[in-house]
Structure formats: C-alpha cells, structure tokens
Amino acid sequence: MKNEKYFFCYSGKLAYFLIEVKGLKYITKAKRYQDDIVFTLFEKDEQLKKALDEYDKLK
C-alpha cells in the first residue's frame, strides 16, 4: 500500500469532521498493531483535499 495514495487520519475530531460534516467515505478504521492507536484511512482525492483545507481554516 503506497502512502501517497492514502491519508491516515489519527485525529478523532478530524475524522468526525470528514465523515459526519463533509460526508466523505473512508476505507477502514483500524488500530496500529505497534501501539493500538486508532486511525481512519481515506483515499486521497480532490474532495478530501478541499475538506482538509476547510478544516485547517476552522482551527
């Protein structure tokens, strides 16, 4: 799996914004086996980029 095609989101607040507010679909939610940190995996596309830019402006 190439990381440049995917966005690993480790922030629960950001994942909520992307999924619930912006309506984006995610590939999976999982835990890293090294340390049990939860992440949400998104495919990178223009819609995700716009949502991330919007989120950054809200912070």
PDB file with SEQRES, HELIX, SHEET and CRYST1 records, atoms N, CA, C and O in Angstrom:
SEQRES   1 A   59  MET LYS ASN GLU LYS TYR PHE PHE CYS TYR SER GLY LYS          
SEQRES   2 A   59  LEU ALA TYR PHE LEU ILE GLU VAL LYS GLY LEU LYS TYR          
SEQRES   3 A   59  ILE THR LYS ALA LYS ARG TYR GLN ASP ASP ILE VAL PHE          
SEQRES   4 A   59  THR LEU PHE GLU LYS ASP GLU GLN LEU LYS LYS ALA LEU          
SEQRES   5 A   59  ASP GLU TYR ASP LYS LEU LYS                                  
HELIX    1 AA1 ASN A    3  LYS A    5  5                                   3    
HELIX    2 AA2 GLY A   12  TYR A   16  1                                   5    
HELIX    3 AA3 PHE A   17  VAL A   21  3                                   5    
HELIX    4 AA4 GLU A   46  LEU A   58  1                                  13    
SHEET    1 AA1 3 TYR A   6  CYS A   9  0                                        
SHEET    2 AA1 3 VAL A  38  GLU A  43 -1                                        
SHEET    3 AA1 3 THR A  28  LYS A  31 -1                                        
CRYST1    1.000    1.000    1.000  90.00  90.00  90.00 P 1           1          
ATOM      1  N   MET A   1       0.856  -1.176   0.000  1.00  0.00           N  
ATOM      2  CA  MET A   1       0.000   0.000   0.000  1.00  0.00           C  
ATOM      3  C   MET A   1       0.898   1.235   0.000  1.00  0.00           C  
ATOM      4  O   MET A   1       1.729   1.397   0.894  1.00  0.00           O  
ATOM      5  N   LYS A   2       0.738   2.093  -0.985  1.00  0.00           N  
ATOM      6  CA  LYS A   2       1.542   3.308  -1.084  1.00  0.00           C  
ATOM      7  C   LYS A   2       0.861   4.441  -0.327  1.00  0.00           C  
ATOM      8  O   LYS A   2      -0.318   4.724  -0.540  1.00  0.00           O  
ATOM      9  N   ASN A   3       1.613   5.084   0.557  1.00  0.00           N  
ATOM     10  CA  ASN A   3       1.055   6.139   1.406  1.00  0.00           C  
ATOM     11  C   ASN A   3       0.652   7.386   0.649  1.00  0.00           C  
ATOM     12  O   ASN A   3      -0.216   8.121   1.120  1.00  0.00           O  
ATOM     13  N   GLU A   4       1.251   7.663  -0.520  1.00  0.00           N  
ATOM     14  CA  GLU A   4       0.887   8.880  -1.237  1.00  0.00           C  
ATOM     15  C   GLU A   4      -0.525   8.811  -1.811  1.00  0.00           C  
ATOM     16  O   GLU A   4      -1.082   9.837  -2.202  1.00  0.00           O  
ATOM     17  N   LYS A   5      -1.100   7.636  -1.865  1.00  0.00           N  
ATOM     18  CA  LYS A   5      -2.462   7.473  -2.369  1.00  0.00           C  
ATOM     19  C   LYS A   5      -3.497   7.511  -1.236  1.00  0.00           C  
ATOM     20  O   LYS A   5      -4.694   7.669  -1.477  1.00  0.00           O  
ATOM     21  N   TYR A   6      -3.012   7.365  -0.003  1.00  0.00           N  
ATOM     22  CA  TYR A   6      -3.912   7.255   1.137  1.00  0.00           C  
ATOM     23  C   TYR A   6      -3.579   8.283   2.210  1.00  0.00           C  
ATOM     24  O   TYR A   6      -2.430   8.698   2.360  1.00  0.00           O  
ATOM     25  N   PHE A   7      -4.607   8.684   2.953  1.00  0.00           N  
ATOM     26  CA  PHE A   7      -4.449   9.614   4.063  1.00  0.00           C  
ATOM     27  C   PHE A   7      -4.808   8.879   5.346  1.00  0.00           C  
ATOM     28  O   PHE A   7      -5.948   8.449   5.524  1.00  0.00           O  
ATOM     29  N   PHE A   8      -3.835   8.736   6.239  1.00  0.00           N  
ATOM     30  CA  PHE A   8      -4.053   8.102   7.532  1.00  0.00           C  
ATOM     31  C   PHE A   8      -4.410   9.197   8.526  1.00  0.00           C  
ATOM     32  O   PHE A   8      -3.580  10.054   8.830  1.00  0.00           O  
ATOM     33  N   CYS A   9      -5.626   9.176   9.029  1.00  0.00           N  
ATOM     34  CA  CYS A   9      -6.112  10.201   9.947  1.00  0.00           C  
ATOM     35  C   CYS A   9      -6.087   9.648  11.371  1.00  0.00           C  
ATOM     36  O   CYS A   9      -6.822   8.714  11.692  1.00  0.00           O  
ATOM     37  N   TYR A  10      -5.238  10.226  12.219  1.00  0.00           N  
ATOM     38  CA  TYR A  10      -5.108   9.784  13.603  1.00  0.00           C  
ATOM     39  C   TYR A  10      -5.870  10.681  14.576  1.00  0.00           C  
ATOM     40  O   TYR A  10      -5.819  10.464  15.786  1.00  0.00           O  
ATOM     41  N   SER A  11      -6.571  11.678  14.063  1.00  0.00           N  
ATOM     42  CA  SER A  11      -7.344  12.599  14.897  1.00  0.00           C  
ATOM     43  C   SER A  11      -8.823  12.222  14.852  1.00  0.00           C  
ATOM     44  O   SER A  11      -9.428  12.181  13.781  1.00  0.00           O  
ATOM     45  N   GLY A  12      -9.391  11.952  16.010  1.00  0.00           N  
ATOM     46  CA  GLY A  12     -10.815  11.646  16.076  1.00  0.00           C  
ATOM     47  C   GLY A  12     -11.673  12.829  15.653  1.00  0.00           C  
ATOM     48  O   GLY A  12     -12.695  12.654  14.991  1.00  0.00           O  
ATOM     49  N   LYS A  13     -11.257  14.037  16.038  1.00  0.00           N  
ATOM     50  CA  LYS A  13     -12.014  15.239  15.669  1.00  0.00           C  
ATOM     51  C   LYS A  13     -11.996  15.464  14.164  1.00  0.00           C  
ATOM     52  O   LYS A  13     -13.020  15.797  13.567  1.00  0.00           O  
ATOM     53  N   LEU A  14     -10.837  15.283  13.555  1.00  0.00           N  
ATOM     54  CA  LEU A  14     -10.734  15.453  12.108  1.00  0.00           C  
ATOM     55  C   LEU A  14     -11.528  14.372  11.381  1.00  0.00           C  
ATOM     56  O   LEU A  14     -12.220  14.667  10.406  1.00  0.00           O  
ATOM     57  N   ALA A  15     -11.438  13.133  11.838  1.00  0.00           N  
ATOM     58  CA  ALA A  15     -12.194  12.046  11.211  1.00  0.00           C  
ATOM     59  C   ALA A  15     -13.695  12.327  11.295  1.00  0.00           C  
ATOM     60  O   ALA A  15     -14.424  12.112  10.326  1.00  0.00           O  
ATOM     61  N   TYR A  16     -14.155  12.809  12.452  1.00  0.00           N  
ATOM     62  CA  TYR A  16     -15.571  13.161  12.602  1.00  0.00           C  
ATOM     63  C   TYR A  16     -15.961  14.234  11.589  1.00  0.00           C  
ATOM     64  O   TYR A  16     -16.995  14.119  10.930  1.00  0.00           O  
ATOM     65  N   PHE A  17     -15.145  15.268  11.464  1.00  0.00           N  
ATOM     66  CA  PHE A  17     -15.420  16.345  10.514  1.00  0.00           C  
ATOM     67  C   PHE A  17     -15.511  15.799   9.089  1.00  0.00           C  
ATOM     68  O   PHE A  17     -16.449  16.118   8.359  1.00  0.00           O  
ATOM     69  N   LEU A  18     -14.552  14.989   8.702  1.00  0.00           N  
ATOM     70  CA  LEU A  18     -14.527  14.465   7.332  1.00  0.00           C  
ATOM     71  C   LEU A  18     -15.717  13.558   7.039  1.00  0.00           C  
ATOM     72  O   LEU A  18     -16.294  13.616   5.953  1.00  0.00           O  
ATOM     73  N   ILE A  19     -16.083  12.722   8.007  1.00  0.00           N  
ATOM     74  CA  ILE A  19     -17.151  11.739   7.787  1.00  0.00           C  
ATOM     75  C   ILE A  19     -18.536  12.343   8.014  1.00  0.00           C  
ATOM     76  O   ILE A  19     -19.402  12.264   7.142  1.00  0.00           O  
ATOM     77  N   GLU A  20     -18.740  12.938   9.171  1.00  0.00           N  
ATOM     78  CA  GLU A  20     -20.078  13.400   9.558  1.00  0.00           C  
ATOM     79  C   GLU A  20     -20.445  14.758   8.967  1.00  0.00           C  
ATOM     80  O   GLU A  20     -21.592  14.975   8.575  1.00  0.00           O  
ATOM     81  N   VAL A  21     -19.488  15.665   8.901  1.00  0.00           N  
ATOM     82  CA  VAL A  21     -19.783  17.013   8.411  1.00  0.00           C  
ATOM     83  C   VAL A  21     -19.665  17.086   6.890  1.00  0.00           C  
ATOM     84  O   VAL A  21     -20.549  17.614   6.216  1.00  0.00           O  
ATOM     85  N   LYS A  22     -18.567  16.552   6.356  1.00  0.00           N  
ATOM     86  CA  LYS A  22     -18.320  16.651   4.913  1.00  0.00           C  
ATOM     87  C   LYS A  22     -18.863  15.455   4.133  1.00  0.00           C  
ATOM     88  O   LYS A  22     -18.911  15.502   2.903  1.00  0.00           O  
ATOM     89  N   GLY A  23     -19.268  14.398   4.808  1.00  0.00           N  
ATOM     90  CA  GLY A  23     -19.872  13.247   4.132  1.00  0.00           C  
ATOM     91  C   GLY A  23     -18.902  12.386   3.340  1.00  0.00           C  
ATOM     92  O   GLY A  23     -19.311  11.685   2.415  1.00  0.00           O  
ATOM     93  N   LEU A  24     -17.629  12.429   3.689  1.00  0.00           N  
ATOM     94  CA  LEU A  24     -16.645  11.626   2.964  1.00  0.00           C  
ATOM     95  C   LEU A  24     -16.720  10.162   3.395  1.00  0.00           C  
ATOM     96  O   LEU A  24     -17.058   9.849   4.537  1.00  0.00           O  
ATOM     97  N   LYS A  25     -16.405   9.299   2.477  1.00  0.00           N  
ATOM     98  CA  LYS A  25     -16.360   7.864   2.755  1.00  0.00           C  
ATOM     99  C   LYS A  25     -14.928   7.491   3.116  1.00  0.00           C  
ATOM    100  O   LYS A  25     -13.977   8.023   2.544  1.00  0.00           O  
ATOM    101  N   TYR A  26     -14.783   6.587   4.054  1.00  0.00           N  
ATOM    102  CA  TYR A  26     -13.459   6.119   4.430  1.00  0.00           C  
ATOM    103  C   TYR A  26     -13.299   4.657   4.032  1.00  0.00           C  
ATOM    104  O   TYR A  26     -14.285   3.951   3.816  1.00  0.00           O  
ATOM    105  N   ILE A  27     -12.071   4.217   3.939  1.00  0.00           N  
ATOM    106  CA  ILE A  27     -11.781   2.844   3.542  1.00  0.00           C  
ATOM    107  C   ILE A  27     -11.928   1.906   4.731  1.00  0.00           C  
ATOM    108  O   ILE A  27     -12.579   0.865   4.636  1.00  0.00           O  
ATOM    109  N   THR A  28     -11.318   2.282   5.853  1.00  0.00           N  
ATOM    110  CA  THR A  28     -11.387   1.445   7.048  1.00  0.00           C  
ATOM    111  C   THR A  28     -11.007   2.254   8.274  1.00  0.00           C  
ATOM    112  O   THR A  28     -10.373   3.305   8.176  1.00  0.00           O  
ATOM    113  N   LYS A  29     -11.405   1.745   9.425  1.00  0.00           N  
ATOM    114  CA  LYS A  29     -10.913   2.226  10.714  1.00  0.00           C  
ATOM    115  C   LYS A  29     -10.178   1.043  11.321  1.00  0.00           C  
ATOM    116  O   LYS A  29     -10.656  -0.091  11.274  1.00  0.00           O  
ATOM    117  N   ALA A  30      -9.014   1.317  11.890  1.00  0.00           N  
ATOM    118  CA  ALA A  30      -8.205   0.230  12.428  1.00  0.00           C  
ATOM    119  C   ALA A  30      -7.299   0.750  13.530  1.00  0.00           C  
ATOM    120  O   ALA A  30      -7.245   1.950  13.800  1.00  0.00           O  
ATOM    121  N   LYS A  31      -6.585  -0.182  14.165  1.00  0.00           N  
ATOM    122  CA  LYS A  31      -5.582   0.159  15.172  1.00  0.00           C  
ATOM    123  C   LYS A  31      -4.217  -0.248  14.656  1.00  0.00           C  
ATOM    124  O   LYS A  31      -4.051  -1.315  14.064  1.00  0.00           O  
ATOM    125  N   ARG A  32      -3.239   0.622  14.890  1.00  0.00           N  
ATOM    126  CA  ARG A  32      -1.860   0.242  14.578  1.00  0.00           C  
ATOM    127  C   ARG A  32      -1.452  -0.856  15.550  1.00  0.00           C  
ATOM    128  O   ARG A  32      -1.671  -0.735  16.756  1.00  0.00           O  
ATOM    129  N   TYR A  33      -0.867  -1.910  15.036  1.00  0.00           N  
ATOM    130  CA  TYR A  33      -0.514  -3.027  15.907  1.00  0.00           C  
ATOM    131  C   TYR A  33       0.624  -2.684  16.875  1.00  0.00           C  
ATOM    132  O   TYR A  33       0.739  -3.305  17.932  1.00  0.00           O  
ATOM    133  N   GLN A  34       1.465  -1.703  16.528  1.00  0.00           N  
ATOM    134  CA  GLN A  34       2.588  -1.353  17.396  1.00  0.00           C  
ATOM    135  C   GLN A  34       2.133  -0.749  18.724  1.00  0.00           C  
ATOM    136  O   GLN A  34       2.715  -1.030  19.771  1.00  0.00           O  
ATOM    137  N   ASP A  35       1.082   0.088  18.674  1.00  0.00           N  
ATOM    138  CA  ASP A  35       0.725   0.847  19.873  1.00  0.00           C  
ATOM    139  C   ASP A  35      -0.778   1.023  20.088  1.00  0.00           C  
ATOM    140  O   ASP A  35      -1.193   1.781  20.965  1.00  0.00           O  
ATOM    141  N   ASP A  36      -1.588   0.335  19.303  1.00  0.00           N  
ATOM    142  CA  ASP A  36      -3.054   0.369  19.444  1.00  0.00           C  
ATOM    143  C   ASP A  36      -3.672   1.746  19.218  1.00  0.00           C  
ATOM    144  O   ASP A  36      -4.774   2.007  19.701  1.00  0.00           O  
ATOM    145  N   ILE A  37      -2.992   2.627  18.497  1.00  0.00           N  
ATOM    146  CA  ILE A  37      -3.566   3.929  18.159  1.00  0.00           C  
ATOM    147  C   ILE A  37      -4.541   3.746  16.997  1.00  0.00           C  
ATOM    148  O   ILE A  37      -4.204   3.129  15.986  1.00  0.00           O  
ATOM    149  N   VAL A  38      -5.743   4.283  17.147  1.00  0.00           N  
ATOM    150  CA  VAL A  38      -6.787   4.150  16.127  1.00  0.00           C  
ATOM    151  C   VAL A  38      -6.565   5.173  15.019  1.00  0.00           C  
ATOM    152  O   VAL A  38      -6.226   6.327  15.280  1.00  0.00           O  
ATOM    153  N   PHE A  39      -6.762   4.732  13.777  1.00  0.00           N  
ATOM    154  CA  PHE A  39      -6.709   5.643  12.637  1.00  0.00           C  
ATOM    155  C   PHE A  39      -7.860   5.337  11.695  1.00  0.00           C  
ATOM    156  O   PHE A  39      -8.403   4.232  11.684  1.00  0.00           O  
ATOM    157  N   THR A  40      -8.220   6.339  10.906  1.00  0.00           N  
ATOM    158  CA  THR A  40      -9.210   6.190   9.845  1.00  0.00           C  
ATOM    159  C   THR A  40      -8.479   6.421   8.537  1.00  0.00           C  
ATOM    160  O   THR A  40      -7.732   7.390   8.399  1.00  0.00           O  
ATOM    161  N   LEU A  41      -8.693   5.534   7.578  1.00  0.00           N  
ATOM    162  CA  LEU A  41      -7.966   5.581   6.315  1.00  0.00           C  
ATOM    163  C   LEU A  41      -8.871   6.100   5.203  1.00  0.00           C  
ATOM    164  O   LEU A  41      -9.954   5.565   4.967  1.00  0.00           O  
ATOM    165  N   PHE A  42      -8.412   7.148   4.526  1.00  0.00           N  
ATOM    166  CA  PHE A  42      -9.132   7.746   3.405  1.00  0.00           C  
ATOM    167  C   PHE A  42      -8.277   7.654   2.155  1.00  0.00           C  
ATOM    168  O   PHE A  42      -7.049   7.671   2.236  1.00  0.00           O  
ATOM    169  N   GLU A  43      -8.920   7.558   1.005  1.00  0.00           N  
ATOM    170  CA  GLU A  43      -8.192   7.667  -0.252  1.00  0.00           C  
ATOM    171  C   GLU A  43      -8.048   9.148  -0.571  1.00  0.00           C  
ATOM    172  O   GLU A  43      -9.008   9.910  -0.455  1.00  0.00           O  
ATOM    173  N   LYS A  44      -6.847   9.555  -0.973  1.00  0.00           N  
ATOM    174  CA  LYS A  44      -6.610  10.961  -1.303  1.00  0.00           C  
ATOM    175  C   LYS A  44      -7.276  11.299  -2.629  1.00  0.00           C  
ATOM    176  O   LYS A  44      -7.096  10.601  -3.628  1.00  0.00           O  
ATOM    177  N   ASP A  45      -8.047  12.382  -2.621  1.00  0.00           N  
ATOM    178  CA  ASP A  45      -8.650  12.906  -3.844  1.00  0.00           C  
ATOM    179  C   ASP A  45      -8.923  14.394  -3.638  1.00  0.00           C  
ATOM    180  O   ASP A  45      -8.622  14.943  -2.578  1.00  0.00           O  
ATOM    181  N   GLU A  46      -9.480  15.029  -4.629  1.00  0.00           N  
ATOM    182  CA  GLU A  46      -9.718  16.474  -4.560  1.00  0.00           C  
ATOM    183  C   GLU A  46     -10.722  16.832  -3.464  1.00  0.00           C  
ATOM    184  O   GLU A  46     -10.567  17.852  -2.793  1.00  0.00           O  
ATOM    185  N   GLN A  47     -11.743  16.004  -3.281  1.00  0.00           N  
ATOM    186  CA  GLN A  47     -12.751  16.262  -2.250  1.00  0.00           C  
ATOM    187  C   GLN A  47     -12.109  16.232  -0.856  1.00  0.00           C  
ATOM    188  O   GLN A  47     -12.418  17.076  -0.015  1.00  0.00           O  
ATOM    189  N   LEU A  48     -11.234  15.282  -0.616  1.00  0.00           N  
ATOM    190  CA  LEU A  48     -10.530  15.208   0.667  1.00  0.00           C  
ATOM    191  C   LEU A  48      -9.631  16.427   0.852  1.00  0.00           C  
ATOM    192  O   LEU A  48      -9.595  17.008   1.936  1.00  0.00           O  
ATOM    193  N   LYS A  49      -8.914  16.814  -0.179  1.00  0.00           N  
ATOM    194  CA  LYS A  49      -8.029  17.976  -0.097  1.00  0.00           C  
ATOM    195  C   LYS A  49      -8.807  19.231   0.278  1.00  0.00           C  
ATOM    196  O   LYS A  49      -8.373  20.000   1.136  1.00  0.00           O  
ATOM    197  N   LYS A  50      -9.958  19.442  -0.363  1.00  0.00           N  
ATOM    198  CA  LYS A  50     -10.781  20.616  -0.054  1.00  0.00           C  
ATOM    199  C   LYS A  50     -11.280  20.574   1.384  1.00  0.00           C  
ATOM    200  O   LYS A  50     -11.285  21.597   2.069  1.00  0.00           O  
ATOM    201  N   ALA A  51     -11.699  19.399   1.846  1.00  0.00           N  
ATOM    202  CA  ALA A  51     -12.190  19.259   3.214  1.00  0.00           C  
ATOM    203  C   ALA A  51     -11.069  19.518   4.221  1.00  0.00           C  
ATOM    204  O   ALA A  51     -11.303  20.153   5.249  1.00  0.00           O  
ATOM    205  N   LEU A  52      -9.862  19.037   3.941  1.00  0.00           N  
ATOM    206  CA  LEU A  52      -8.730  19.283   4.838  1.00  0.00           C  
ATOM    207  C   LEU A  52      -8.369  20.763   4.876  1.00  0.00           C  
ATOM    208  O   LEU A  52      -8.054  21.299   5.939  1.00  0.00           O  
ATOM    209  N   ASP A  53      -8.413  21.419   3.731  1.00  0.00           N  
ATOM    210  CA  ASP A  53      -8.154  22.863   3.687  1.00  0.00           C  
ATOM    211  C   ASP A  53      -9.196  23.622   4.505  1.00  0.00           C  
ATOM    212  O   ASP A  53      -8.860  24.552   5.238  1.00  0.00           O  
ATOM    213  N   GLU A  54     -10.456  23.224   4.377  1.00  0.00           N  
ATOM    214  CA  GLU A  54     -11.530  23.869   5.140  1.00  0.00           C  
ATOM    215  C   GLU A  54     -11.338  23.647   6.638  1.00  0.00           C  
ATOM    216  O   GLU A  54     -11.517  24.572   7.430  1.00  0.00           O  
ATOM    217  N   TYR A  55     -10.978  22.434   7.025  1.00  0.00           N  
ATOM    218  CA  TYR A  55     -10.752  22.119   8.435  1.00  0.00           C  
ATOM    219  C   TYR A  55      -9.617  22.971   9.007  1.00  0.00           C  
ATOM    220  O   TYR A  55      -9.713  23.475  10.127  1.00  0.00           O  
ATOM    221  N   ASP A  56      -8.547  23.127   8.235  1.00  0.00           N  
ATOM    222  CA  ASP A  56      -7.418  23.950   8.686  1.00  0.00           C  
ATOM    223  C   ASP A  56      -7.835  25.398   8.921  1.00  0.00           C  
ATOM    224  O   ASP A  56      -7.341  26.041   9.847  1.00  0.00           O  
ATOM    225  N   LYS A  57      -8.732  25.912   8.098  1.00  0.00           N  
ATOM    226  CA  LYS A  57      -9.203  27.293   8.262  1.00  0.00           C  
ATOM    227  C   LYS A  57     -10.076  27.449   9.504  1.00  0.00           C  
ATOM    228  O   LYS A  57     -10.130  28.532  10.087  1.00  0.00           O  
ATOM    229  N   LEU A  58     -10.756  26.384   9.913  1.00  0.00           N  
ATOM    230  CA  LEU A  58     -11.633  26.432  11.080  1.00  0.00           C  
ATOM    231  C   LEU A  58     -10.861  26.366  12.397  1.00  0.00           C  
ATOM    232  O   LEU A  58     -11.378  26.773  13.438  1.00  0.00           O  
ATOM    233  N   LYS A  59      -9.655  25.866  12.362  1.00  0.00           N  
ATOM    234  CA  LYS A  59      -8.867  25.690  13.591  1.00  0.00           C  
ATOM    235  C   LYS A  59      -8.413  26.998  14.174  1.00  0.00           C  
ATOM    236  O   LYS A  59      -7.742  27.014  15.206  1.00  0.00           O  
TER     237      LYS A  59                                                      
END                                                                             
